[in-house]
């Protein structure tokens, strides 16, 4: 079965705006998704990017306008300045890594539940009760929040290194089996088209 490597960050507003469209595209084409949460701020530092707070005012202002335009276009509730952002992305990322290994629930739904909690529900995704609630909503044992923390930390770090090596510089970022790279939720239509061409 064909695969897509999906690099994302649980603090990324654009990962939230992607919604479940990747999962829909993957199902349409019979493609497996490899979920790879990573530290987006560290990725910026390694690939020439700048964290949002340190960007020139022109970029900050444009980002604010674009996020509001995109959320309206997609019909998604969105808080431009959420109450708990930035926060520590590691605990939610470790929970996703544990959930992938567990395999009993819906990983795509779990990823979206975390980013929705941050960007639409004013929740702190570093808090244990929020992590447990997201796990439960997605069909996983909430106890996964406390399991595999060492493996989670190792995998989280390895995902960052892999991303840098493969030319990833932002989130969400999608890489197909034939090495085509797609950056941003607004490139999902292009990814869909490419997968169609691969089959054709």
C-alpha positions as CSV (number, residue, x, y, z in Angstrom):
1,X,0.0,0.0,0.0
2,X,1.3,3.5,-0.9
3,X,2.2,5.8,2.0
4,X,2.4,9.4,2.9
5,X,4.8,10.7,5.5
6,X,3.0,13.4,7.4
7,X,5.1,15.9,9.5
8,X,3.1,18.2,11.7
9,X,3.0,20.1,15.0
10,X,0.3,20.0,17.6
11,X,0.8,23.8,18.1
12,X,0.5,24.6,14.4
13,X,-2.6,26.6,13.3
14,X,-2.2,25.4,9.8
15,X,-2.2,21.8,11.0
16,X,-5.6,22.6,12.6
17,X,-6.9,24.2,9.4
18,X,-6.0,21.0,7.5
19,X,-8.7,19.3,9.4
20,X,-9.3,15.7,8.4
21,X,-8.8,16.4,4.7
22,X,-5.5,14.3,4.5
23,X,-7.4,11.4,6.0
24,X,-10.1,11.7,3.4
25,X,-7.6,11.9,0.6
26,X,-5.7,8.9,1.9
27,X,-8.9,6.9,2.1
28,X,-9.8,7.9,-1.4
29,X,-6.5,6.6,-2.8
30,X,-6.0,3.7,-0.5
31,X,-2.9,5.3,1.0
32,X,-1.4,4.8,4.5
33,X,-0.5,7.8,6.6
34,X,2.7,7.8,8.7
35,X,2.1,10.4,11.4
36,X,5.2,12.2,12.5
37,X,4.8,14.9,15.2
38,X,7.8,17.2,15.6
39,X,9.0,20.3,17.4
40,X,8.1,23.1,15.0
41,X,10.2,25.8,16.7
42,X,13.3,23.6,16.6
43,X,12.5,22.8,12.9
44,X,12.4,26.5,12.1
45,X,15.8,27.0,13.9
46,X,17.3,24.2,11.9
47,X,16.0,25.2,8.4
48,X,16.3,29.0,8.3
49,X,12.8,29.8,9.6
50,X,11.8,32.2,12.4
51,X,9.3,31.6,15.2
52,X,6.1,33.7,14.7
53,X,6.9,36.0,17.7
54,X,10.3,36.9,16.2
55,X,9.2,37.7,12.7
56,X,9.1,41.1,11.1
57,X,5.9,43.0,11.7
58,X,4.9,42.7,8.0
59,X,5.0,38.9,8.3
60,X,3.1,38.9,11.6
61,X,0.3,41.0,10.2
62,X,0.0,39.0,7.0
63,X,-0.1,35.7,9.0
64,X,-2.9,37.1,11.1
65,X,-4.9,38.1,8.1
66,X,-4.3,34.9,6.2
67,X,-5.2,32.6,9.2
68,X,-8.5,34.5,9.6
69,X,-9.2,34.3,5.8
70,X,-8.4,30.6,5.7
71,X,-10.4,29.7,8.7
72,X,-13.4,31.6,7.3
73,X,-13.0,29.9,3.9
74,X,-12.9,26.5,5.6
75,X,-15.8,27.2,7.9
76,X,-13.7,26.4,11.0
77,X,-14.0,28.1,14.4
78,X,-10.6,29.8,15.1
79,X,-9.0,31.9,17.8
80,X,-6.2,34.0,16.4
81,X,-4.7,34.5,19.9
82,X,-5.6,31.3,21.8
83,X,-5.4,31.4,25.6
84,X,-2.9,28.6,25.8
85,X,-0.4,29.2,23.0
86,X,2.4,28.7,22.8
87,X,2.5,25.8,25.3
88,X,4.6,22.7,25.6
89,X,3.9,20.6,22.5
90,X,5.8,17.5,23.8
91,X,3.2,15.9,26.0
92,X,0.5,15.9,23.2
93,X,3.1,14.7,20.7
94,X,4.2,11.8,23.0
95,X,0.5,10.8,23.4
96,X,0.2,10.6,19.6
97,X,3.3,8.5,19.4
98,X,2.0,6.2,22.1
99,X,-1.4,6.0,20.3
100,X,0.3,5.1,17.0
101,X,2.0,2.2,18.7
102,X,-1.2,1.2,20.5
103,X,-3.3,1.2,17.3
104,X,-6.7,0.8,18.9
105,X,-8.2,4.2,18.0
106,X,-8.2,6.8,15.2
107,X,-4.8,8.6,15.1
108,X,-6.1,11.2,12.6
109,X,-8.9,12.1,14.8
110,X,-6.5,12.4,17.8
111,X,-4.2,14.8,16.0
112,X,-7.1,17.0,15.0
113,X,-8.6,16.9,18.5
114,X,-5.3,18.3,19.9
115,X,-5.1,21.1,17.4
116,X,-8.8,21.9,17.7
117,X,-8.4,22.0,21.5
118,X,-5.7,24.6,21.1
119,X,-7.0,26.8,18.3
120,X,-10.8,26.6,18.8
121,X,-11.5,25.4,22.3
122,X,-9.1,27.5,24.4
123,X,-7.6,24.4,26.1
124,X,-4.0,23.9,27.1
125,X,-2.9,20.8,25.3
126,X,0.1,20.3,27.7
127,X,-2.3,19.5,30.5
128,X,-2.9,15.9,31.5
129,X,-6.7,16.2,31.6
130,X,-6.9,17.7,28.1
131,X,-4.6,15.0,26.7
132,X,-6.7,12.2,28.4
133,X,-9.9,13.7,27.0
134,X,-8.5,13.9,23.5
135,X,-7.3,10.3,23.7
136,X,-10.7,9.2,24.9
137,X,-12.6,11.1,22.2
138,X,-10.4,9.3,19.6
139,X,-11.0,5.8,20.9
140,X,-7.8,5.4,22.9
141,X,-7.2,4.4,26.5
142,X,-6.6,7.7,28.3
143,X,-3.8,5.9,30.2
144,X,-1.6,6.2,27.1
145,X,-1.0,9.8,28.4
146,X,1.4,8.2,31.0
147,X,2.9,5.4,28.8
148,X,6.0,5.2,26.6
149,X,7.3,8.6,27.6
150,X,10.9,7.7,26.9
151,X,10.0,6.2,23.5
152,X,7.9,9.2,22.9
153,X,10.8,11.6,23.6
154,X,13.2,9.5,21.4
155,X,10.7,9.3,18.5
156,X,9.8,13.0,18.7
157,X,13.5,13.9,18.5
158,X,14.1,11.4,15.6
159,X,11.1,12.8,13.7
160,X,12.8,16.2,13.8
161,X,16.1,14.9,12.5
162,X,14.3,12.9,9.8
163,X,12.3,16.0,8.8
164,X,15.5,18.1,8.4
165,X,17.2,15.4,6.4
166,X,14.2,15.1,4.0
167,X,13.7,18.8,3.3
168,X,10.8,19.6,5.6
169,X,10.8,23.2,6.9
170,X,7.2,23.8,8.1
171,X,3.9,22.2,9.1
172,X,1.8,20.6,7.9
173,X,4.2,18.9,5.5
174,X,3.5,15.9,3.3
175,X,6.0,13.6,1.5
176,X,4.8,11.0,-1.0
177,X,6.6,7.7,-1.7
178,X,8.0,9.1,-4.9
179,X,9.6,12.0,-3.0
180,X,7.2,14.8,-3.9
181,X,6.9,17.4,-1.1
182,X,3.8,19.4,-0.3
183,X,3.9,22.2,2.3
184,X,0.8,23.6,3.9
185,X,-2.9,22.8,4.2
186,X,-3.5,24.8,1.1
187,X,-1.6,22.2,-0.9
188,X,-3.8,19.3,-0.1
189,X,-5.6,19.6,-3.4
190,X,-2.3,19.4,-5.2
191,X,-1.4,16.3,-3.1
192,X,-4.8,14.7,-4.1
193,X,-4.1,15.4,-7.8
194,X,-0.6,14.0,-7.6
195,X,-1.9,10.7,-6.0
196,X,-4.4,10.5,-8.8
197,X,-1.6,10.8,-11.4
198,X,0.5,8.2,-9.6
199,X,-2.3,5.7,-10.0
200,X,-3.1,6.7,-13.5
